[in-house]
Amino acid sequence: MNEQQFQEQLEKMGIDLTEQQLEQFSMYYSILIEWNSKMNLTGITKREEVYEKHFYDSVSASLAAHFNDVVTVCDVGAGAGFPSIPLKICFPHLHITIVDSLNKRITFLKQLVKELNLENVSLHHDRAETFARKREFRESFDLVTARAVAKLSVLSELCLPLVKRNGTFLVMKGPNVHEEIEEADRALSVLGGVISRQVKTELPVEESDRTILVIAKKKQTPKKYPRKPGTPNKEPL
């Protein structure tokens, strides 16, 4: 997917990028590749593939949520900034909070945010289990998202405690999510989430399938969740 195709595909979603936003995506690519030579941020490095598999795929979250109606977004395990930084570029009004357990990725993101001149982006080097227990962040976000981080049963315990009541947990997955959904049934029930819909998408050029799960936060998460760091992975609900 070249930059022209990227721009055209976003227009189909109702997102008209300015010259400044297009330049921000171009700079994002250059900075990502520069830093990737020093640390492992992504295995995808060809320009056309980054635009499709990272940038477009991240922004496709807007097919499942109305980001114009959202203000506070938390991205758990954002890695190199996906999906939250592409979403921030497209929807500048968003207040983004990124949590990642690797400090070197946070260092990269700090430089990225500075060079792209992005405002209202907060970066935290922390474990999701610890971060979600902090009073100032717990159940405070309109929308929490995670992309390619862990199974749904695990992700739910890491992310739902951060979603405010009546907020949204947006999970970006591949095509085969049925088994994960079944396994996560108890976790969602305990943590206060309900799957309200599934949005099927496709990468336009590669034509690989994606699924975005929209999980509504219906009730408060019990205070004992998330459990200690590492426990959700070892002993999923």
N, C-alpha and C positions, 0 to 999 in steps of 0.2 A: 504494500500500500504506500504510494508516494504521497507527498504533502497535499497535492491537489485532490487526490482521492479521499484523503483524510478529511479535508475541508468539506468536500461534497457530501460525505457520509454523515458528518456532524450536522450539516444543513438539513438533512433528512430527519434528524432528531429535533430540529427546531433550534439548533445552536449555530448562530452566525458569528464566526470568529473575526475579530478585528486584526489589523496588521500587527498590532502589538502582541496579541495573544498567539498568533502564528509564529512570531519571533520568539516568544517565550518557549513554545514547544521545540523550536529549532535549537535554542540555547540549552534546553533540558537535555536533548539528545547529545549535544556536544559535551556537556558537563558529565553526563552519565558515562559516556565512553571514555572520557579522560580519567575519571576516578576508577572506572572498572579495570583499568590497566594496573591499578595499585591495590585494589581489593575486589573480592568477588561479590559484585552487586547483581549481575545478571548473566545468564548464558546466551542471551539474545542480544546481538550487537549490530547486525545489519540494519541500516537506517529504515528500510521498508518494513522489516519485521518488528522493530521497536515501535514504529508508528501504529502498526496493526495490533500486535500482541500485547503491548503495554499501554500505549496512549489511547487507541480506540477502545480496547477492551475495558480500560478503566472508566472512560466516559460513558460507556454503554450502561453503566449503573443508573444513568438518568432515564433509561427506558423503564426502570422499575420504581423510581422515586421522583417526586417533584422537588428538585433541589431549589427551585425558586421560592418554595414554601418552607425551606429548612434554613436554620442559621448555624447551629453548633453541630459539628461532625467530629467523631473520634474514629481514627483509623488504627486498628490493633494489628501489630506486626506488619507495618507498612513496607519494610524492606527498603527498596530504592524509591519509595514514595507512591506506590500504586495501591489503591486507586486514587488516594486523596489529593495528590498534587495536580494531576491532570484535571480533576474535578474543580479544584481551586482556580486553576487557570481559566476554565470555562465559566465558572460561577464565582466571580471575585468577591461577592458579598459574604461568602462562607467563612466562618471562624473554624479553622481546622486544628485539631489536636492529634498529634501522632505519638504513638507509644511503640517502642521497639526495644528488645532486650539486648541488642548488640550496639555498643557505644560507637563503634566505627561507622555504622550506618547512620546514626544520629549526627555524627560529625559531617558526613557527606550531605545529609539533608540540611544542616545548618548553612553550609556553603551554598547549596542549591537555592534555598529560600532567599538568601542574601543576594545572589547574582540575578535571580529572576525578579527581585524587588517585590516579593509577596508579603502582604501585611496580614496580621491576625492568623499567624501560623505558630502554634506552640509545640515544641518538641521535647519528648521525655524519654530518657534512658531508664527503662524500668521493666519489670516483669508484669504482664497483664494482671496476674493474680494479686500482686501487691498494689498496683495502680488503682484497681477497681475497689479497693477497700479504703482509699483515701476519701475523706468526707467531702472535699471540694469537688471531686470528680464523680463520685458514686451517684448514679441515677440522675445525671445532669445534662445528658446530651440528647438533642432531637433525633439524631441518627448515628448509629455506630456501624462500621463496616469492617469486613475482613476479606481478604482475597488470597486464596491458596495458602492458608496457614495451617489448618488442622481439620479433623473430622468435625461434623456439625455438633455432635454430642459434647465435644471438648470446647469448641468455639463458643457454644451457648453459655457455658459457665464462665468463660473469659470475658465475654462481651455483654451479655444481657444485664449484668449488674451495673453497667455504665449507662444503659438506656433509660431515659426518664419514662415514667408511666405515660402510656399513649404515644410513646415514641416508636422508632423503627430500628430494627436490626437487619441490615442488608448483607446477605452472604453470597459471594460470587464463587460459583463452582463450575465444574465441567458438566458433561451431559448426563452422567450416570450418578444421580443423587438419591435414587429411590431407597437403596439400602441404608444410606446415611440418615435419611429422614426417619425411617422406621426405628433405627438404633437410637435416635435422638428424641423419640417421643416422650420418654419419662423426663429427660433433662429439661426439655422445653416446658413441660407441665410444672415441674418443681420451681423453675426459675422465672416463670411468669410470662413466657412467650407462646404465641400461637402463629403458625404459618398461615398468612392471609392469602398469599398467592405465589405462584412460580412463573417467572418470565423466561421464556426460551429465546435465546439470541444466537446469532451466528457471526463469526468473523467474515467480513464481506469477500475478501480475496482468498484466504485459506479455506473458508467454508467449514471450519470446525465449530462444533456446537458448544454453547455455554448455557448455564442455568443460573438465574439470579433468584434467590429465595428472599421473599419479603416477610419478615417476622414482626408481628405487632406485639408490643409490650403491654399486656393487659392487666398485670398486677405487679405489686412490689416484689422484688427478689428477696428471699429470706437472708438475714444478715450474715449467716454462716457461710455464704457463697460470695466469691469463689474461695475454695479451700487453699491450703498452703501451696506455694509454687511447686509445680511438678505433679501434684496429686491429680488434677483433672486429666492429664495425659495418661498417667498410670492406672487410674481408677475412674474411668468415665461414668457419669451418672446413668 
